[in-house]
Amino acid sequence: MRSWFNFFFGIWGAICFFVPFLLFLPFLHLFGSKPKWHTYASKLNYAWAWLFFCMSFLPYRVVGKAQVPKNKPCVYCANHASWLDIVMMGLVVRGDYKFMGKDSLAKIPLFGSMFSKLHIMVNRESKISSFKAFLKAKEALQNGQSIVIFPEGGIKGEPPNLNEFKDGAFRLAVEAQVPIVPITLLDTWRIVSKRFQTAWHTSKAIVHEPISTTGLTAQDVPNLQQKTYQIIENTLKAHHNTPIQASTEDAKVAAA
């Protein structure tokens, strides 16, 4: 019985995702055509995310909203275990912002063209692409836009395990001298898994206290990376009330 419920919930969830998206798509493209209009696209992202959760009857909570810096750019770093994480972050981040995402997202029909127009695409296998994306992100921060990054570099491993963090987000924050805001996303993977398996479940986003990078240099990047990793990992452990198995590479990051 439960499997049938999840099946029909998945269909309904897809409708709730795509109908508002298709309605907003022309406006998202329009707002992406001029930099000064970009902030309206960020507001539409929030409306799209809110509509999706409400129409899907999915309860959610955002804890620590007061931690979100107002009128100040920052680098948001969140764990990534579900395709729903991008939508969930739309409920967390306020103000003007850009995601940094894999260039493979550009291949998704309709969504890809919009995403590549509004956000920053990167091919992590190419040093040239990574460098160009880094410069674009730094320029966005200098222009007052925040950057949203999933430092695991994609949906990897099995949730709720936290994977190794790449250092790009932390180098970016240090070079731009903007704070890092750790975000822990809880149970989004139970709603939509990386294999697109769906189920009804509550979800929560926890906004942690921003970590200042004022005065930090490149030598401080590993410690900043470790601190952010441990904040998110400890929150995941506390939520699931069970030890989370880490890969050898993950253990190196946590113990660095």
C-alpha positions as CSV (number, residue, x, y, z in Angstrom):
1,M,0.0,0.0,0.0
2,R,2.8,2.4,1.0
3,S,4.6,1.7,-2.4
4,W,1.5,2.8,-4.3
5,F,1.1,5.9,-2.1
6,N,4.8,6.8,-2.9
7,F,4.2,6.2,-6.6
8,F,1.2,8.5,-6.8
9,F,2.9,11.0,-4.5
10,G,5.9,11.0,-6.9
11,I,3.5,11.8,-9.9
12,W,1.8,14.6,-7.9
13,G,5.2,16.0,-6.8
14,A,6.4,16.1,-10.4
15,I,3.2,18.1,-11.3
16,C,3.7,20.4,-8.4
17,F,7.3,21.0,-9.5
18,F,6.9,21.5,-13.2
19,V,3.6,23.5,-13.4
20,P,4.9,26.5,-11.4
21,F,8.3,26.1,-13.1
22,L,6.7,26.3,-16.6
23,L,4.6,29.3,-15.5
24,F,7.7,31.1,-14.1
25,L,10.1,30.1,-16.9
26,P,9.5,33.0,-19.3
27,F,10.0,35.5,-16.4
28,L,13.1,33.7,-15.2
29,H,14.6,34.0,-18.7
30,L,13.6,37.6,-18.8
31,F,15.1,38.5,-15.4
32,G,18.2,36.6,-16.5
33,S,18.7,38.9,-19.5
34,K,19.9,41.9,-17.5
35,P,22.1,41.8,-14.4
36,K,20.0,44.5,-12.6
37,W,16.9,42.3,-12.9
38,H,18.6,39.2,-11.5
39,T,17.3,39.9,-8.0
40,Y,13.7,39.3,-9.2
41,A,14.7,35.9,-10.4
42,S,15.9,35.1,-6.9
43,K,12.5,36.1,-5.5
44,L,10.8,33.9,-8.1
45,N,13.0,31.0,-7.0
46,Y,11.6,31.5,-3.5
47,A,8.0,31.6,-4.8
48,W,8.6,28.5,-6.9
49,A,10.0,26.6,-3.9
50,W,7.3,27.7,-1.6
51,L,4.6,26.7,-4.1
52,F,6.2,23.3,-4.6
53,F,6.2,22.4,-0.9
54,C,2.7,23.8,-0.3
55,M,1.1,22.1,-3.3
56,S,2.9,18.8,-2.4
57,F,1.7,19.0,1.2
58,L,5.3,18.6,2.3
59,P,6.0,20.1,5.8
60,Y,9.3,22.0,6.0
61,R,11.1,24.1,8.5
62,V,13.9,26.6,8.1
63,V,15.7,27.0,11.5
64,G,18.0,29.9,12.1
65,K,16.7,32.3,9.6
66,A,18.1,35.1,11.7
67,Q,21.6,33.8,10.9
68,V,21.2,34.8,7.2
69,P,23.2,38.0,6.7
70,K,21.1,40.9,5.5
71,N,22.3,43.0,2.6
72,K,25.7,41.3,2.7
73,P,27.0,38.8,0.2
74,C,28.3,35.5,1.5
75,V,29.1,31.9,0.4
76,Y,26.4,29.4,1.4
77,C,27.7,25.8,1.8
78,A,25.2,23.0,2.2
79,N,25.3,19.2,2.2
80,H,23.9,17.6,-1.0
81,A,22.1,14.3,-1.0
82,S,19.0,14.9,-3.1
83,W,17.8,16.6,-6.3
84,L,15.4,18.5,-4.0
85,D,18.3,20.4,-2.3
86,I,18.3,23.1,-5.0
87,V,14.6,23.8,-4.4
88,M,15.1,23.7,-0.6
89,M,17.9,26.2,-0.8
90,G,15.4,28.6,-2.5
91,L,13.6,28.7,0.8
92,V,16.7,29.4,2.8
93,V,18.7,32.0,0.8
94,R,17.3,35.6,0.6
95,G,18.5,38.5,-1.5
96,D,20.3,38.1,-4.8
97,Y,22.3,35.0,-5.3
98,K,23.8,32.6,-7.8
99,F,24.3,28.8,-7.6
100,M,27.5,27.2,-8.7
101,G,26.5,24.0,-10.5
102,K,27.8,21.2,-12.7
103,D,27.7,22.0,-16.4
104,S,25.8,18.7,-16.9
105,L,22.7,20.6,-15.5
106,A,22.6,22.6,-18.7
107,K,21.6,19.4,-20.6
108,I,18.3,19.1,-18.7
109,P,15.5,20.3,-21.0
110,L,14.1,23.7,-20.2
111,F,15.6,23.7,-16.7
112,G,19.2,23.7,-18.1
113,S,18.8,26.7,-20.3
114,M,17.3,28.7,-17.5
115,F,19.9,27.6,-14.9
116,S,22.9,28.3,-17.1
117,K,21.5,31.8,-17.9
118,L,21.0,32.8,-14.2
119,H,23.7,30.8,-12.4
120,I,27.4,29.8,-12.8
121,M,28.2,26.5,-14.6
122,V,31.4,24.6,-14.0
123,N,33.1,21.6,-15.5
124,R,35.1,20.3,-12.5
125,E,37.1,18.1,-14.8
126,S,38.5,21.1,-16.6
127,K,40.9,23.4,-14.8
128,I,40.1,26.2,-17.3
129,S,36.4,25.9,-16.7
130,S,36.9,25.8,-12.9
131,F,39.1,28.9,-13.0
132,K,36.6,30.8,-15.2
133,A,33.7,29.8,-12.8
134,F,35.8,30.9,-9.8
135,L,36.3,34.3,-11.4
136,K,32.6,34.7,-12.2
137,A,31.7,33.8,-8.6
138,K,34.2,36.2,-7.2
139,E,32.9,39.0,-9.4
140,A,29.3,38.2,-8.3
141,L,30.3,38.5,-4.7
142,Q,32.0,41.8,-5.4
143,N,28.7,42.9,-7.0
144,G,26.8,42.1,-3.8
145,Q,25.4,38.7,-4.9
146,S,25.8,35.6,-2.7
147,I,27.0,32.3,-3.9
148,V,25.4,28.9,-3.2
149,I,27.7,25.9,-3.4
150,F,27.4,22.2,-2.5
151,P,31.0,21.6,-1.6
152,E,30.7,17.8,-1.9
153,G,30.7,18.5,-5.7
154,G,27.5,16.5,-6.4
155,I,25.3,13.8,-5.0
156,K,27.7,11.1,-4.0
157,G,27.7,8.1,-1.7
158,E,24.7,7.1,0.4
159,P,22.9,9.6,2.6
160,P,23.1,10.7,5.3
161,N,26.8,10.1,5.0
162,L,28.7,13.4,4.3
163,N,31.3,13.2,1.5
164,E,34.6,14.9,1.1
165,F,34.4,18.7,0.7
166,K,36.2,20.4,-2.2
167,D,38.1,23.5,-1.3
168,G,36.7,25.9,-4.0
169,A,34.0,27.5,-1.8
170,F,36.4,28.2,0.9
171,R,39.1,29.7,-1.3
172,L,36.4,31.8,-2.8
173,A,35.2,33.1,0.5
174,V,38.7,33.9,1.7
175,E,39.7,35.7,-1.5
176,A,36.5,37.8,-1.4
177,Q,36.6,38.2,2.3
178,V,33.0,37.3,2.8
179,P,31.5,34.9,5.4
180,I,30.8,31.2,5.0
181,V,27.3,30.2,6.0
182,P,27.0,26.5,6.7
183,I,23.6,24.9,5.9
184,T,22.5,21.5,7.0
185,L,19.7,20.0,4.9
186,L,17.9,17.2,6.7
187,D,15.8,14.4,5.1
188,T,15.4,15.9,1.6
189,W,17.0,12.6,0.4
190,R,14.0,10.7,1.9
191,I,11.6,12.7,-0.3
192,V,13.6,12.5,-3.5
193,S,16.6,10.2,-3.7
194,K,19.5,10.5,-6.1
195,R,17.7,7.6,-8.0
196,F,14.5,9.7,-8.1
197,Q,12.7,7.4,-5.7
198,T,10.1,9.5,-3.9
199,A,8.3,9.4,-0.6
200,W,6.4,11.8,1.6
201,H,8.5,13.1,4.5
202,T,9.1,16.2,6.5
203,S,12.3,18.2,5.8
204,K,14.3,20.8,7.6
205,A,17.1,23.3,6.8
206,I,19.3,24.5,9.6
207,V,21.2,27.8,9.0
208,H,24.3,27.9,11.2
209,E,26.1,30.9,12.5
210,P,28.2,32.6,9.7
211,I,32.0,32.0,9.9
212,S,33.9,35.2,9.3
213,T,36.8,35.2,6.9
214,T,38.0,38.7,7.7
215,G,41.8,38.7,7.7
216,L,42.1,35.0,6.7
217,T,44.5,34.0,4.0
218,A,45.0,31.0,1.7
219,Q,46.8,29.2,4.6
220,D,43.6,29.3,6.6
221,V,41.5,27.5,3.9
222,P,42.0,23.9,5.2
223,N,40.9,24.9,8.7
224,L,37.9,26.8,7.3
225,Q,37.0,23.8,5.2
226,Q,37.4,21.5,8.2
227,K,35.3,23.7,10.5
228,T,32.4,23.9,8.0
229,Y,32.5,20.1,7.4
230,Q,32.4,19.3,11.1
231,I,29.5,21.7,11.8
232,I,27.4,20.0,9.1
233,E,28.5,16.5,10.0
234,N,27.9,16.9,13.7
235,T,24.4,18.2,12.9
236,L,23.6,15.2,10.7
237,K,24.9,12.8,13.4
238,A,22.8,14.5,16.1
239,H,19.7,14.4,13.8
240,H,20.0,10.7,12.9
241,N,21.2,9.8,16.4
242,T,23.7,7.3,14.9
243,P,27.3,7.3,13.8
244,I,27.7,8.3,10.2
245,Q,30.1,6.2,8.2
246,A,32.7,8.3,6.5
247,S,34.9,7.2,3.6
248,T,38.7,7.3,3.9
249,E,38.8,10.6,2.0
250,D,36.1,12.0,4.2
251,A,38.0,11.1,7.3
252,K,41.0,12.9,6.0
253,V,39.0,16.1,5.7
254,A,37.5,15.7,9.1
255,A,40.8,15.0,10.7
256,A,42.9,17.4,8.7
